[in-house]
């Protein structure tokens, strides 16, 4: 009887195990199916979100391309305007340099005329029998009178007025006087001494 009872226990044990497995498998399968359905819902929502994000990115890329095209157009227009302005500036510079050159030419002509006059004066003085010291004094006097009569125009301020820092633009600078702070002549210089020969 012990053997029969042991065999019967083994059969019941096997049946219980097989019954438990089929019940557990059925419950697990239904839970898995519910989870799969939820996952499908979530994945569908996720996919919809991904699609909308991709659409937004495509629109952003299109806008970026349009912006670049507009910037290129504006850049090209700006470059063209800059080139026009540069060309106009160069033309103005050429006009100003031509006017400056004309002034220089006129100054050079005045200097040549002064030199010719000085040479003519010295030639006349030589013919008259003057000494070299008197001839050089005559040259200096002729050159000084021409220089004072016509302003050279080499040294001008931006507004076109003569720059007084330069000797040739100052009026009445033919004689240099050395004065003290109180206005009296400084005796250290030969020109201010009474007994000196000028």
DADA-V331810 format. One record per residue. SS is DSSP state (helix for helix, strand for strand, loop for the rest). OMEGA is omega as a letter, one per 40 degrees, with the letter a starting at -180 (999 if undefined). Layout:
BEGIN
((SS;OMEGA) (SS;OMEGA))
END
This chain:
BEGIN
((loop;i) (helix;a) (helix;a) (helix;a) (helix;i) (helix;i) (helix;a) (helix;i) (helix;a) (helix;i) (helix;i) (helix;i) (helix;i) (helix;a) (helix;a) (helix;a) (helix;a) (helix;i) (helix;a) (helix;a) (helix;a) (helix;i) (helix;a) (helix;a) (helix;a) (helix;i) (helix;a) (helix;a) (helix;i) (helix;i) (helix;i) (helix;i) (helix;i) (helix;i) (helix;i) (helix;i) (helix;i) (helix;i) (helix;i) (helix;i) (helix;a) (helix;a) (helix;i) (helix;i) (helix;i) (helix;i) (helix;i) (helix;i) (helix;i) (helix;i) (helix;i) (helix;i) (helix;i) (helix;i) (helix;i) (helix;i) (helix;i) (helix;i) (helix;i) (helix;i) (helix;i) (helix;i) (helix;i) (helix;i) (helix;i) (helix;i) (helix;i) (helix;i) (helix;i) (helix;i) (helix;i) (helix;i) (helix;a) (helix;i) (helix;i) (helix;i) (helix;i) (helix;i) (helix;i) (helix;i) (helix;i) (helix;i) (helix;i) (helix;a) (helix;i) (helix;i) (helix;i) (helix;i) (helix;i) (helix;i) (helix;i) (helix;i) (helix;i) (helix;i) (helix;a) (helix;a) (helix;i) (helix;i) (helix;i) (helix;i) (helix;i) (helix;i) (helix;i) (helix;i) (helix;i) (helix;i) (helix;i) (helix;i) (helix;i) (helix;i) (helix;i) (helix;i) (helix;i) (helix;i) (helix;i) (helix;i) (helix;i) (helix;i) (helix;i) (helix;i) (helix;a) (helix;i) (helix;i) (helix;a) (helix;i) (helix;i) (helix;a) (helix;i) (loop;i) (loop;i) (loop;a) (helix;i) (helix;i) (helix;i) (helix;a) (helix;i) (helix;i) (helix;i) (helix;a) (helix;a) (helix;i) (helix;i) (helix;a) (helix;a) (helix;i) (helix;a) (helix;i) (helix;a) (helix;a) (loop;i) (loop;a) (loop;i) (loop;i) (loop;a) (loop;a) (strand;i) (loop;a) (loop;a) (loop;i) (loop;i) (loop;a) (strand;i) (loop;a) (loop;i) (loop;a) (loop;a) (helix;a) (helix;i) (helix;i) (loop;a) (loop;i) (loop;a) (loop;a) (loop;a) (loop;i) (loop;i) (loop;i) (loop;a) (strand;i) (loop;i) (loop;a) (loop;i) (loop;i) (loop;a) (strand;i) (loop;a) (loop;i) (loop;a) (loop;a) (helix;a) (helix;a) (helix;i) (loop;a) (loop;a) (loop;a) (loop;i) (loop;a) (loop;999))
END
